[in-house]
Amino acid sequence: MRILILGGDGFCGWPTALHLSDLGHEVAIVDDLSRRKIDVELEVDSLTPIRPMSERLAAWREVSGRHIAFHNFSVAVNYQRLLDLLEDWRPDAVVHFAEQRAAPYSMKSSYHKRYTVENNLSATNNLLAAIVDSGRDIHVVHLGTMGVYGYGSAGMQIPEGYLTVKVETDDGAEVEEEILYPPHPGSIYHMTKTQDQLAFYFYNKNDGVRITDLHQGIVWGTQTAQTRRDARLINRFDYDGDYGTVLNRFLMQAAVGHPLTVHGTGGQTRAFIHIQDTVRCIQMALENAPTPGDRVQIFNQVTETHRVRDLAKMIAERADVGIDYLPNPRNEADENDLHVKNDRFLNLGLNPTTLSEGLMEEVTDIARRYADRCDLRRIPCQSYWSAPDRAE
């Protein structure tokens, strides 16, 4: 396939681009390098040293013999460039990662809220509108989030996107319908992902755009089979309070002897997936596209669930470090359960990469190797969900 990857310089986008290129697909990346600019804003770098995009692409060509084209522009701003690219390059599929991905960052201030909304919603709408304008049958694979479901205790296993409901009509009859699972976003970032769902529903219904929406859990790990092949290809490792994902943060903190930072009681249950499974799931979604006329296809892209404090205790005991229970900056329940269906990827043959000593050690080894790049001041979360908390 000819595959365009929007946001292909990012934590999930870069290893996905390499994975698909390694499989023999023709790959091009669009990215405005905004995530690198946010590093400058936050005054914190990836724990792993990320090479400039030209070096990354040259290194990949050296080790694989394959070329990945790069287009530097914002999908949210440069509509005409996006449309021209779709018309000229004529991709079979577009993988959409071009959204600000961190919930804490989206809640830092009114500026960050507005930036997240303007970037994420405009990027999604521009992509869908450009596909319609191009007149081409392009399959969109979007990286969403489990956070669209919220993190309450639903008392049921969360389905893959659609919920069957029974509605009583005016004449007393009962009608069964399938609706999108009711959204319950916990941040501005998550809110934009729930809005993405409605945009997908509309463009699919109105214009027949073929779409797969992947509701992904929290990604952990750093390396994939491709990013390990050369030091210049190494993936991001975010450890700060805004962008660091919880398990990676714990493993990094343990590696440098810092007490593990648990916000609140740690009773929050979260869904997880390893970065290697993320790229495999993208591949599976591309290989199993909906046919014309199908509704939006939704997968829960998760492999396991864990309670945060249980993860912290396991890693703390293993590394002989303490645990700091800090005030929770998020506006969320202290405790929740999470039961998620993930049958669709399992039925397609996904062999889940679950939490193991070997993989945790791999992440810890990377953290130790680059420990001198860690700024301990950036570990605590500084973004608060509500104005009273910010005032304190």
Secondary structure, 3 states (H helix, E strand, C coil): CEEEEECCCCCCHHHHHHHHHHCCCEEEEECCCHHHHHHHHHCCCCCCCCCCHHHHHHHHHHHHCCCCEEECCCCCCCHHHHHHHHHHHCCCEEEECCCCCCHHHHCCCHHHHHHHHHHHHHHHHHHHHHHHHHCCCCEEEEECCHHHHCCCCCCCCECCCEEEEEEECCCCCEEEEEEECCCCCCCHHHHHHHHHHHHHHHHHHHHCCCEEEEEECEEECCCCCCHHHCHHHCCCCCCCCCCCCHHHHHHHHHHCCCCEEEECCCECEEEEEEHHHHHHHHHHHHHCCCCCCCCCEEEEECCEEEEHHHHHHHHHHHHCCCEEEECCCCCCCCECCCCECCHHHHHCCCCCCCCCHHHHHHHHHHHHHCHHHCCHHHCCCCCCCCHHHHHC
